[in-house]
Amino acid sequence: MQGVLNSLLDGLSELIYISDPVTYQLLYLNRAGKDIYGADADDGSRPCYEVLQGRTSPCPYCTNSKLSMDTFYEWEFTSPITNYHYLLRDKLVEWNGAPARLEIAFDITERELEKESFKFLADANALNVECIRTLENEPLDTALNAVLKMLGTFLKADRTYVFSIEGERMSNTYEWCAEGVMPEMQNLYNLPVSLIDHWMEKFSKGKAVIINDINDLVGTDREDEFEVLSAQGITSLVAVPLEVDGRFVGYMGADDPKQSRLEIIDTPLVSLASFVSASMKRAMAQRQVDELTWKDPLTGVHSRSAFHRDYDQGAFKNIGFLLADVDRLTVINRERGRVEGDKVLERVAACMKNVFGDCVYRIGDDEFCAVVTPIDFEDFTRRSSVLASLFAKEGLPASAGPAWSEGTDNVTVLLDVAGDRMRCSKLGRHRAVDLGVDLAQDVAVSNLIRPGGAEDAVAAGLLDIFLMPQASTQTGRIVGAEALIRYIDPVQGIEAQPASFIPALEDMGEISYVDFFALSRACETVARWQCEGGPVVPIAVNFSRMTVEQEGFVERVSEAVARHGLDPSLIEIEVTESARGRGGNLLRLVADQLRGMGFRVAVDDFGVDNANVSLFVQLDFDVLKLDKSLIWNLDEGERTMRVVSSVASLCGDLHIESVAEGIETEQQLRALTTTGCTRAQGYYIGRPAPIPEFERAHLRSVC
């Protein structure tokens, strides 16, 4: 957040600096100041009096003793360094959790403005700083309402407002009214944009529209405009455009401001509008990310992430679950093409929505779940029968299994029952109860998911890692790999996927044995590559949140890497984005410690569960992995492209590498290269493979 504020202050033309009121250390100098005193003026090595005044000791005229958190102290001074005369406004602010001196310097050397103008502009810029803080720290709706109140109070206006524009219509979406002024927002809905045609020339140039007296509109071609304004009792106004990516999306205005001349109001209001526009852009991007997170882009039903959000916790009465599975989807995709497979998925989802409404979730590649609560047994049974008949009528290769309960606080039990019934409907084709894991794997890992089973499996050599390659989107070369754990039972000939045992081991508190085995195996592999003198790429190792939260986690990671004599940068530590939700402060501490030791920290599964752009402020990390749910429609959906490009651009600005997971086609990879994403991972790049196979297939491409 501090970095964002710095960036915003850098955009102001006034010289602004922040210093420690006790040590006088210069903590921050904005771009306008650096243009005068040098780019490294605020590197933290020199006090403010040395940089700004050329002195070797504190200034005898220093105002620190006169400052407070509540008000600005104003004075004038001629700088011995620049010979410019400044109007200075000082106060104490909170900076990185501690009191600091803020000074805003206005160059009045060549100006002959009235004293009122100086004070107004200074106060307006100070107001803008407070508005910027609000816009950065609050949700958009809350922030805009607060900003309009601050602006209206400051301008002594009757009303301040925001109009939003969609196509050829505009509506008043936010407003603040002074005491005694009647609200107008409910009357200003779906108006024709043509009412402000005369404003568009100035709006298109980013300038304010100023009407000093609406009576000046009488007798002109702006009579319609006069009628609308006079009906609201408005005599004067100022309005400024709001733009997002060069597109006019609305305007912000103030009616009958009494604080100063409207021409003076113009400049600070235009400046504030740019920050409001930036906040609107961020909110739009977040809405797009949320939509991709909580909606399945192919079928339009709710996503698996939304299912976990809605039903992981809580007690329910009269709840019905219905699991539906598309039979042989893999075969359909292989023999008839993925487009045909997608059509089948869309038709199954449409049937379920037709029967159960807006309570359908896609919880796996070929699985859907309808959840209805409250619903009585008879109604749920009837709907389930209707769905089965509809599947048959439409000729859809889908199987369904219903389950109902009068009350439960554990939806997993109902999922088990629904899964059993779904499998029975497949006439012997066994499918997993829990989101697609084969029953054969459940049998194979039964010894693993028991107390002490993980430790025994490590000792018995039943675990290994497969490596999945990551390629540069610019060169196509393999630049890294992700270690994926596998349970291999050579006697039964079973290779179990992690989904069949990881959740159980997490619940049992034994997942750390698996996590640290994967780390050790990755270190051993990289060390061997170095000894052999061949190509070496970093390996990313996933760690469960439970493991990360264990005492001594950082030390164990460091010791494991040190035992193999590796540079820590060759091991990438992956944690999930959702791990911030619990133990967020601990995660920040762990990430900082790991990065301080030279490890690269990656955030996995961005786009799943609680994806939020606040992640970039709350946590310092090196790599962001975009979940495949954000990538599925990359080559076909413009919205997906824009969201991925926005996230990749933000990563680039913050020097964070971005990795797109789930790249399965050449078209997706081509689309990805245009987004700015730096790495690609998925079946098109290469499937997870045993280490020797990975080396043969991919390490040559590193050379």
N, C-alpha and C positions, 0 to 999 in steps of 0.2 A: 504494500500500500504506500510506503514511503517513496518508493521508486516512481509510482504513478503520480504522486503529488509533486515530486521533483520535476517530472516531465511537464506537468501542467504549469508549474511556476516558471519553467524555462520558456514557456510560450508567451509570457507577459513581457511587455517592453520596458517596464520599470526595473530599475536595479533593486534586487531583493537579496538580502543575506540573513543568515541565522548564525548566531554565535553562542558559546557557553558564557552565561553571565558571571560565572565564578572564575574560570580559567582563561576566558577571552578567546578560546580556540575557535577559529572560523569553521563552522560545521557545514555550511552550505552557501553557495553563491550561484545565482541563476545565470543564464546565458548572457543576459544584458550586462551583468557585472563582469563575467569572464571576458567579454569583448574588450573591456577596459583594462582589467587587472591581470589577464592571462588565463589560459585554460586550466592551469594547475593551481590556481590561487587558493582553492578550497581543498587542497589535498590533505588537510589535517595537521600539517607540520608547523603552521605559523598562526600567531594570534591575529585577531581582526585589526588591532591598531597598527600592526606592522604592514599588513597587506593593504588596508584601505587608507591609512593616514601616513604611512612611511615613518612611524615612530618606533622607538625601542622600548617604550613603556606605555602603560595605559593612558589614554587621553584624559587630561584634567577636566574636560567638558563632557566626559562620559555620562550618559543618562540612565545607566543601569539602576541606580538607586531610586529612580522616579517611575520605574515601570511596574505594571501589574498585569494580571491575566485578563482584566475586565475591559480596559480602555486603552486607546492609543495615546501616546505622548507625542505631541507635534512640536517641531522646532525647525529652524532654518540654519544652514551652514554652508560655507564655501570650502570645497575640498582643496587642500594644498597639492594634491597629486594631479587632479584633472583641471583645477581652476574653475570648475562648474559650481553653480550655486544650486543647492538642493532644498526642496521641502522634504523633511524627514518625518516619518511616522513610525514610532517604536512601540512595542508592547511585548509582554511575555507570552509565549505559547508553549504548548507541550510538543516536544520533538523527541521521538524515539523513547517516550516514556519519562522524559525529564524536562524541567523548565528550561527554556532557551529564549534568547533575545531575537525578536524578529524586527528587521528594519526595512521599510519600503522607501526608496529614494526616488523622488520625482525631480527631474531636471527642469528648473524654472529660470534658467539663465536667460534664455531668449524669449521667454513668454511674457505676455502682458495681460494675462487673464485676470479677471476679478478674483478677489479673495474667496468669494463664494464658490467660484468654479474650481479653484484648487481644492478646497475642502470637499466639495462634492465628488470630484474625481477620485480623490484619495479614499474617501469613505466608500465609494462605489467599488473600487478595486479591492479594498478590504472585504467588502460584502461578497465580491466574487470569490475570494479565497475561501470564505466560510461556505458559500454555496457549492464550491468545488468539493470541499470536504464532505458535505452532505451528499452530493451526487455520487461520490466514491464509496461512501460507507453505508448507504441505505438502499433498499430496493427502489426501483424506478418510481413506482407510484408514491411511496412514502417520501422519497427525495423531492419529486416535482411539487408535491403539495407544500412541503416545507420551504422550498426555494421560492415559490410564488408568494408565500406569506412573508418571507424575509424581504423579497423585492418590493411587494406592495407596501409594506410598512415603511421601508426605506424611502420609496418614492412618494409616500403620502398619496398613493393612488386610490381611486374608488374600487378598482378591480384589476387583478392580473390574471392571465389565462394562457392556456395552450390550446390551439386548434390543430387537429390532425386531419390530413387529407388522404382520401382514398379515391383514386380515379378523378371523376369530375364533381365529387361531393366532399364537403368538409363538415366537421363537427367539433364543437367545443368539448374537449375531453378532460380538462383540468381547469379549476378556477379558484381564486381566493377573493373574498369580498371584505371591504372595510366594514366596520360596525355601522349598521343602519343602511347599508347598500343591499338591495335585493339581488339574490343570485340570478344569473341568466342562462346558466349552462343547459338547463333542461329545455330552454326555448331555442337553443342554437344547435340543432341537430340536423344532419343531412341537408345542409344548405348548398346551393350551387357555388362552385368555385368561381364562377363568372362574376360574383359579387366583388371579388378582389382583383379583377383583371387589371385595374389601373395600378395595383401594387406590384405586379409581377416583374415589371422592368427593373425596379430597384431590388426586389427580392432575388432576381436572377444574377445580380451583381454582388450579392451578399450584403446589401445595404439596408438601413432601416427605412420604414415608411413613417413619415411624421405628418400628422394633421393637427395644426395649431388651433384651428377653429373649424368645426364641421360646417358652419354657415358659408364658408368659402366654396363649398360644393354645390350650393344652390345655384340654379341657372346654368349648370354645366352638364356634361354627359354622365355625371356621377350622381344623379338624383336617386337611383336605387340604393347606392351606398349611403347617401344621406338619410334616407328613410329608415334603413336598418339601424344606423347609429343613433339617430334622434329618438327612435322608439325606445331605446335603452337609456335615454337621458345622458348620453355621452356628448361632451363638448370638445374634447381633444383626445388624442391617443398617439402612442408610438408602438410600432410592431416590427419584429425582426424575424427573418426566415430561419427555419430549422431544416438542415440538410443531412442526409445519410448517404455516403458514397456518391456525392454529387446529385442525389435525387431529392427534390423538394418534397418534404413529408409533412410540412405544417408550419406554423408560426407561433411566436410567443409575443404577448403584448401587454400594455398597461393603459387603462382608461383614466383620463383626467389626473395625471401625475402633477403634484403641486410642489415637489421638492426643488426643482430647478427648471431652467429653460429646456425645452424638448431637444434642442440641438446638442446640449451637453449630455443628456441622457443617452443619446444615440450610441456613442462609442462603447461605454461599459456594457450596455444592453446587448450589442452585437457580440462582444467578447463572451458574455455569459451564455448567449445562445449557442456558441460553438461548443461549449462544454456540455450543455443540455443535449445537443445533437450527438455528441460522443457517447453520452450515457444511454441515449435511445438506441444507438447502434449496438452497444454492448448488450442491452436488454434484448434486442432482436436476435442477436447471435445466440444468447443464452436460451431464448425460446426455441430456436431451431435445434440446438443441442438437446434440450429437454424433449422436444418432439421425437427426435431420433432415438433418444434413450428409452422413452416410455411407450413408443409406438413401433410396431414391426413395419418397416418400410415396404415390404412386399405385399402383405395381406391387409394392412391397415388395422389389424386388431392390436390389442395391447401386447407389449413385449414380455419376455421372461423377466427382465429387470422389474417391470411393473408388477408382475405376479409376486415376486419376493417382497417388493415394497408394500403391497396391499395385504398379503396373507402370511408373512413369516411370523407375525406376532398377533396376539389377540385371541379372545374367546368368541365363538360364534354359535348362534342358535338357529336351528332349521336351515342347515347349509347343505347344498348339493354340489358335488364335483362330477364333471364328466371329462374323462380323458379320451382324446381321439388321435389316432395315428394313421398316417398315410402309408399304406402297405407298399413295400418294395420301391420306395422313392429313389433309392440309389440306382436300382435297375432302370427305372423310368428315365432318370437323368442320363444314364449311360447309353441306353438303347434308343431313346427318343429325343434326347437333348434336354438341357437344363430349362430352356424356355417352356417346354411342355410340362416339365416337372413343376415349374413355378405356377403354371396355369392350374394344375391340380391342387396345389397348396391354396391358391386364391379361391378356388371353387369350394374347397372344404371349409375354409374360413368363412366364406359367404353363407354357406348352409348353416354353420353354427351360429353366426350372427342373426340369421333369419329366425332361428328357433329360440336362442337365449338372449338376444339383444347385445348391448354394449358391455358384456362381462366375459368376453372371450380373450384368451391369452395364447400367444405362440410361445411355448416353453422349451422347444427343441427344434432341430432342423425339420423334423417331420411330425412333431407332436403339438397338439393344441389342448387347452384346458378351458372348460367353461365353469365358472363359479357363480352360483346364484344363492343369495341370502338376503332376507329370509324367504324361504319357499317351503310349502308343505310337501309331504311325501308323494301324495297323489299327483300334484301338479308337476313335480320334478320327474316322476316316473312317466307321465304322459309326454312331457317334452322330450325325454330321452328316446321314447319309442318313435316320436315324430322325426327326430333326427336320424335314427337308424333307417326309417322308411325313406327319408329324403336322400340319404347316401345311396340307397339301392336304386331309387328312381333316377337319380342323376348319373348312375353308373360309376360312382366314385370308388376307387380302391382304398377305402378307409374303414377302420375298426374303432368301435367306441366302447367305453366301459364306465358306467355310472356308479356313484356312491352317495349316500345321503345320511345325515346324522341330525338327531334332535339338538345336540350341543357338543361342541368340542373345543379344546384349546390347543390342539395339535393337528394341523391340517395334513401332516405327513401320514397319519394313520388313514385318513380318507383317501389320500393319493395312493397308498398301498392297495386299498380295496379296489379303487377304480382301475388301477393298473392290472390287478389280477383279472378283473372282469374283461378288461380290454384284451388281455392276452388270450383269454378263453375264446373270445370272439374271432380270433385269428386262426382258429382250428389248428392249433399246434405250433404256430410260428411264435417262438418265445421272444418277448420284448421285456425290457427292464421296467421295474416299478418306478425307479427314480430317474426320469428324464433320459431314457434311452440307453442305459447300461445293460449289456447282455447278462442274462442269468448265469450263463456259463462262467463269466468272469466273477460273479458273486461267489460261486462255489470255489473257484480257484483261490480267491483271496480271503477265504473264511479264516484261515490260520493267521493271516496278516492282521485282520481287524479284530483282534482279541488283546487283552492286557498283555503287554510285553511282546506282542507279535511283530511290531515294527523293528524293535531292537534285534529280535531273533532273525528277521528277514535280512537285515543288514549283515549280521554275522554269517548267515548262510549263503550270502552272495546271490540272493533272489531279486535284488534291486539293481537297476542300472539306469543310466541316462541315455536318451536319444538326443541328437542334436538337430535343431531345425534352423536352416540357414537364414541370414538376413542380408539383403543386397542393397547396395547404393542405388538410389533412383536415378542418379546422374550417369554413373559409369556401368552399372549392372554387375559390378564385382561384388563378391561375397566379403562383407566387412564385419561380420559377427555371427553369433549363433546363440540360440536359446536352449538351455538344458531342460528337457522334459523327462520326468521320472516315469519309469516303467517297472511293473512287477512281472517277472518272467519265471514261470514254472516249467522247466524243461521236461519234467516227468509227464505232466498232463499236456504239454505243448501249448500252454496258454500264455499269451502276452496281454496282461491286463492294463487297461487305460487308467490314468489317475482318477477319473471321475468315479471309479468303482471303489476306491478306498480312501482317497484324500479327505472327503467330508467326515467319514467315520473316525479317522485318525485325529482330525481336528477336534471332534466332539470328545474323544477319549483323552485328549491332551498329549498324544504321542507323536504328533506330526513333526516335531523338531528332529527326531531321529532321521526321518526321510529327508528333511530340508538340509541338514548338515551332511548327510551322505551325498546328496547331489552336489553340494559345494565342494566336498573333498574330491569327488570324482571329476568335477570340472577343473579344479586346481591341478590334479594329477595329469589330466589330459593336456592342459596348456603347458605345464612344465615339460612334459614329454615332447611336445612340438618344439619347444625351445631347444631342448637337448639335441633333437634330431636335426636342427638347423634349417628346418623347412618353414613354410608359411605359418604365421600365427595370427589368429583373430580372437578378439575378446569373447568370452562366454557369459551370458546372462543367466543368473540363477534366481528362481522364484523362492520367496520366503512367505510362509503363512503369517498372518497378523499375530497369531498365537505365539509363533516362534520369535517374532520381532519384539514382542512385549516381555519375553523372558529376561530375567536379570542376567547380565553378563553377555548379552547377545553380541554386542559390538566386539568385545574382547575375543569371543569364540571365533567370529568371522576373521578378525585380524590374525589370530594365531593359526587358523587353518591355511590362510594364504602364505603366512610367513614360513610355515613348515616346508612349503614347496619352493621357497625363494622367489616368489612371483612379485612383479610390479602390481600393486592393487588395481591399477587402471585396467588390467586385463580381465578383471572380474566385475561384472555389472550386477548390482544387487537390486532385484525387482521386488516391489511391494505393490499391493493393489490400491487403486484410487480410493476405494471404499474404506480402507484402513484408517482414513482420517476421522471417520465418524466416531470411533471409540479409541481413546488413547491418543488423540491428535497431538497433544503437547509432547508425549513420549516419542511419537513418530518423528516430529520435527527435530527433537534432540538426537535421536538415532541417526537420522539422515545427515545432520550437521556433523556428527562425529565421524561417520563413515566417509563423507566427502573430505573432511579434514585429514583423513588418513590416505587419501588418494583414490578411494573407490568411486566409481560412477554409480549414482543412484537413479533407478528407473521407476517410473510410476506406471503400473500395468492397468489394463481394463478401463481406460478412460472412455466414457460413453456407456458404462454399465452402472446400474444402481444410482449413486448420488453424484454423478458427474457435475462439476460446477467450476466455473472459471475462477472462483476464489482460491482454488488449489494453487494457482500461480502466485498468489500473494502469501498464502499460509505456509508454503513449503519450498525450500530450495532443493532443486534436483537437476539432473543432467539429461534425462531421456523421458519422453512421454510416448506411451504405446496406445495407439488408437484401437479400440476394440473392433472386431470384425463387424459388429452390428452397425457401426458407422460407415463401413466400407462396402457393404453388400451391394448397394445401389449406385456406387460411385460412377460407373461408366454410363449410367442411364438417367440419373437424377440430378438436375441442375442445383436443387437445394442441397443435396448431399455434397456436391462439389464445392458449393459456397461455404458450407459449414466446415468441411475438412480444410479448405484453403484458409479460412479465418483462423482455425486452431493452429495450423502449420505456420501461418504468418506470425501469430502471437509467440509461438515457440521460437521462431527465428529471431524476433526482436529481443527475446530474453536469453538468447544463446543456448536454447534447449533443442536437442535432437528430437525429431518426431519419427516414430515407426508405425507404419500402417499394417495391422494384422489382417489376415483373411484374404490376401490377394490370390485369386484363383484363376484369373484369365489374363490374357495379353491385353485385352481392352481395359481391364481395371488398372493394370500397371501403366499403360499409356496415359490414362486419365490421371493417375496418381502423380506422374512426373510433372504435371502442370500445376499441382497444388502447392508445391514448395516443401512437401514432406520429404525427409532426407533418406529414410530407409523403408524397405518393403519386406514383408514376411508373409508367407502363405504357401499353399500347395503349388502355385505356379512357379514360385522361386525354388521350392524344394520341400518335400515331405520330411517329417521327423525320421531320422535314420540312426541305426547303431553307429557308434563312433567310427569304426573302420570304414563303413560304407559312406559316411559323411566325408571322411578324409579323401576317399577315392573320387567322390563325385564333385566335391566343392572346393577343396583347398587349392586345387590347380588354378582355379579362376581368380585366386588372390594374387598370384604372381603377375 
